[in-house]
């Protein structure tokens, strides 16, 4: 919830509210928090009304690089969290389907295959069989 509140604060040019977002991502995105504060203040004073569209237009000028990085991060976070939510939902479906009788490695592998189904549906079963067949001979000696 603090991240969601921080995202909202970024859209309102409220630096104090955006501090938790900055504390997590400033070093990763090379954002100077003090400059971001200054840039937010400058954007606030320049705009007649604070709206996402007005902020986008102002950031397009290129005069506010730190705030622009923070703003782009705020715009992309909901998309990123939706992916995680879908991943957890897929794991829950798989785990229920197999009645929790599998180990962690199998759950992870099946979840990855399910989550990336748009990629896995392009794989042909024959190609997998051929690749497995091309590996060293496997046999069990029964004495």
MODELLER restraints for C-alpha pairs under 7 A, 6 or more apart:
rsr = mdl.restraints
at = mdl.atoms
rsr.add(forms.Gaussian(group=physical.xy_distance, feature=features.Distance(at['CA:2:A'], at['CA:20:A']), mean=6.98, stdev=0.5))
rsr.add(forms.Gaussian(group=physical.xy_distance, feature=features.Distance(at['CA:3:A'], at['CA:20:A']), mean=6.74, stdev=0.5))
rsr.add(forms.Gaussian(group=physical.xy_distance, feature=features.Distance(at['CA:3:A'], at['CA:21:A']), mean=5.99, stdev=0.5))
rsr.add(forms.Gaussian(group=physical.xy_distance, feature=features.Distance(at['CA:6:A'], at['CA:17:A']), mean=5.39, stdev=0.5))
rsr.add(forms.Gaussian(group=physical.xy_distance, feature=features.Distance(at['CA:6:A'], at['CA:18:A']), mean=4.33, stdev=0.5))
rsr.add(forms.Gaussian(group=physical.xy_distance, feature=features.Distance(at['CA:6:A'], at['CA:19:A']), mean=6.99, stdev=0.5))
rsr.add(forms.Gaussian(group=physical.xy_distance, feature=features.Distance(at['CA:6:A'], at['CA:20:A']), mean=6.35, stdev=0.5))
rsr.add(forms.Gaussian(group=physical.xy_distance, feature=features.Distance(at['CA:6:A'], at['CA:21:A']), mean=5.66, stdev=0.5))
rsr.add(forms.Gaussian(group=physical.xy_distance, feature=features.Distance(at['CA:7:A'], at['CA:18:A']), mean=6.75, stdev=0.5))
rsr.add(forms.Gaussian(group=physical.xy_distance, feature=features.Distance(at['CA:7:A'], at['CA:74:A']), mean=5.14, stdev=0.5))
rsr.add(forms.Gaussian(group=physical.xy_distance, feature=features.Distance(at['CA:9:A'], at['CA:15:A']), mean=6.93, stdev=0.5))
rsr.add(forms.Gaussian(group=physical.xy_distance, feature=features.Distance(at['CA:9:A'], at['CA:17:A']), mean=5.07, stdev=0.5))
rsr.add(forms.Gaussian(group=physical.xy_distance, feature=features.Distance(at['CA:9:A'], at['CA:18:A']), mean=5.34, stdev=0.5))
rsr.add(forms.Gaussian(group=physical.xy_distance, feature=features.Distance(at['CA:10:A'], at['CA:18:A']), mean=5.66, stdev=0.5))
rsr.add(forms.Gaussian(group=physical.xy_distance, feature=features.Distance(at['CA:10:A'], at['CA:71:A']), mean=6.41, stdev=0.5))
rsr.add(forms.Gaussian(group=physical.xy_distance, feature=features.Distance(at['CA:10:A'], at['CA:74:A']), mean=6.98, stdev=0.5))
rsr.add(forms.Gaussian(group=physical.xy_distance, feature=features.Distance(at['CA:11:A'], at['CA:52:A']), mean=6.23, stdev=0.5))
rsr.add(forms.Gaussian(group=physical.xy_distance, feature=features.Distance(at['CA:12:A'], at['CA:50:A']), mean=6.45, stdev=0.5))
rsr.add(forms.Gaussian(group=physical.xy_distance, feature=features.Distance(at['CA:13:A'], at['CA:40:A']), mean=5.48, stdev=0.5))
rsr.add(forms.Gaussian(group=physical.xy_distance, feature=features.Distance(at['CA:13:A'], at['CA:44:A']), mean=6.53, stdev=0.5))
rsr.add(forms.Gaussian(group=physical.xy_distance, feature=features.Distance(at['CA:15:A'], at['CA:37:A']), mean=5.75, stdev=0.5))
rsr.add(forms.Gaussian(group=physical.xy_distance, feature=features.Distance(at['CA:15:A'], at['CA:40:A']), mean=6.93, stdev=0.5))
rsr.add(forms.Gaussian(group=physical.xy_distance, feature=features.Distance(at['CA:22:A'], at['CA:33:A']), mean=6.74, stdev=0.5))
rsr.add(forms.Gaussian(group=physical.xy_distance, feature=features.Distance(at['CA:26:A'], at['CA:32:A']), mean=6.69, stdev=0.5))
rsr.add(forms.Gaussian(group=physical.xy_distance, feature=features.Distance(at['CA:26:A'], at['CA:33:A']), mean=6.85, stdev=0.5))
rsr.add(forms.Gaussian(group=physical.xy_distance, feature=features.Distance(at['CA:31:A'], at['CA:66:A']), mean=5.27, stdev=0.5))
rsr.add(forms.Gaussian(group=physical.xy_distance, feature=features.Distance(at['CA:32:A'], at['CA:66:A']), mean=6.51, stdev=0.5))
rsr.add(forms.Gaussian(group=physical.xy_distance, feature=features.Distance(at['CA:35:A'], at['CA:66:A']), mean=6.65, stdev=0.5))
rsr.add(forms.Gaussian(group=physical.xy_distance, feature=features.Distance(at['CA:36:A'], at['CA:66:A']), mean=5.11, stdev=0.5))
rsr.add(forms.Gaussian(group=physical.xy_distance, feature=features.Distance(at['CA:36:A'], at['CA:67:A']), mean=5.06, stdev=0.5))
rsr.add(forms.Gaussian(group=physical.xy_distance, feature=features.Distance(at['CA:39:A'], at['CA:64:A']), mean=5.72, stdev=0.5))
rsr.add(forms.Gaussian(group=physical.xy_distance, feature=features.Distance(at['CA:39:A'], at['CA:67:A']), mean=6.10, stdev=0.5))
rsr.add(forms.Gaussian(group=physical.xy_distance, feature=features.Distance(at['CA:40:A'], at['CA:67:A']), mean=6.41, stdev=0.5))
rsr.add(forms.Gaussian(group=physical.xy_distance, feature=features.Distance(at['CA:44:A'], at['CA:50:A']), mean=7.00, stdev=0.5))
rsr.add(forms.Gaussian(group=physical.xy_distance, feature=features.Distance(at['CA:59:A'], at['CA:68:A']), mean=5.97, stdev=0.5))
rsr.add(forms.Gaussian(group=physical.xy_distance, feature=features.Distance(at['CA:87:A'], at['CA:115:A']), mean=6.20, stdev=0.5))
rsr.add(forms.Gaussian(group=physical.xy_distance, feature=features.Distance(at['CA:90:A'], at['CA:111:A']), mean=6.39, stdev=0.5))
rsr.add(forms.Gaussian(group=physical.xy_distance, feature=features.Distance(at['CA:90:A'], at['CA:114:A']), mean=6.93, stdev=0.5))
rsr.add(forms.Gaussian(group=physical.xy_distance, feature=features.Distance(at['CA:90:A'], at['CA:115:A']), mean=6.70, stdev=0.5))
rsr.add(forms.Gaussian(group=physical.xy_distance, feature=features.Distance(at['CA:91:A'], at['CA:111:A']), mean=5.48, stdev=0.5))
rsr.add(forms.Gaussian(group=physical.xy_distance, feature=features.Distance(at['CA:94:A'], at['CA:111:A']), mean=6.96, stdev=0.5))
rsr.add(forms.Gaussian(group=physical.xy_distance, feature=features.Distance(at['CA:113:A'], at['CA:120:A']), mean=6.49, stdev=0.5))
